[in-house]
Structure formats: C-alpha cells, structure tokens
Amino acid sequence: MATILIKNVPEDLIKELRKLKVELGCKTWAELLARLVTSEKTIILTRDKLDEMKTGVQGFLQLRSVVSRRWTGPPTVLDETRRLRRHESA
C-alpha cells in the first residue's frame, strides 16, 4: 500500500478531520480519505472562499511571470517544470 505524506496542514483543519473521522466511524486516515473521495455530497464554497482561491491563483500567476522574467538563459521555466514532472512520475 502506498504512503501519502501531507505537510503544513493547519491545526484547525487537522482537528476538523479528526472529528470527521470519528463521526464517519473511520479507523484509519486512508479509510477517511476513501470515504471523502467517493462521497457524493456537494461541496459548497462560500463567496469568501472563492475570493481567496481567485486571489491565490492570481498571486501564483504573478509569481510565474516574475520568475519567467528573471530566469536567465535556457532552460525555460516551462521546460524545467515539465522535466520535474517527468521525474516525479518515474
């Protein structure tokens, strides 16, 4: 069985996940993850959450532009990202 490592999870989110794990009667984190993935419940996003997501995406796109502008010579940021993704999937 594969192992998943998740870093930098806020403490309040961990508390909510623990509570959800107990409420759903899951014995392991893998079981909770499987139940969440197969859940047919609709996820409702508030306007605040949508705005946070949009702000995050815009910040990432601006960062990408800054890095691309300051990148000196070959390979390009896109080439390097593609190379890293190939390495991760191997």
N, C-alpha and C positions, 0 to 999 in steps of 0.2 A: 504494500500500500504506500502511495506517495505521501510525502510530508509537505505541508504548506506552512511557511513562516511569514507572519504578518507583523511588521514593525510599526512603531509610532502610532498605536491606536489610542485615542483619548480615553482617559479613565472613565468618564461618564458613559461612553459607548460600551466599554467593557462591562460596566455594571448593568446596562440595559440588555446586553447579550446574555449575561449570566441569568438575569431574571427571565428572559425569554426561553432560555434553555430549560429552566426549571418548569416554567408554565407549560411548555410543549412536551415535557417528560423525556427530553433527550439525555442520554447517558454520556455521550461524547460530543466534542465540538464538530466532528465530522458528520455526526447524525443531525446536529442542528443545521449545519451548512446544507446538507442534502434536503432537509425539510424546507429551508428557506428558498432554495433554488427551485424546488418542484412546487412550491406554493403557488396557487392560482389567485391569490389575493392581489388586488390592485394597490400599487404604491402611490400614495397621494403626496405630491410635492406642493409645499406652500409657496406663495409668491416670494417670500424671503429666501427660501432655499434655491428657487430658480434664479433669483438675482445673484446669490452667492456663486452659483455654478457658472453663470454667464461672466461674472467678474473674474473668476478663476481661469476660465477659458481665454478671456481677453488678455489677462496677465501672462498666461503661457505663450500666447501668440506674439505678444510684445517681446517677451524674453527670447523667443525663437528668432525674431527679427534682429534683435541686438546681437545675439550670438553669431548669427549668419553674417552680419555686417562686419563684426570684429574678427571673424575667422580668417586667418591668413593662409592663403595658398591651398592647394589640394590636400586631402580630400575635402569635399564639401560636408556640411553638417548632415545633409540628407544621405550622402554616401556612408558617412560614419554611423548614422543611426541604422541604416539598412544592414551594415556589417555587424553591428552589435546584436540586432535581432536575429540574424542568421546564427550567430554564436550562441545566443540564449536557447534557440530551438534545437540545437545539436545535443 
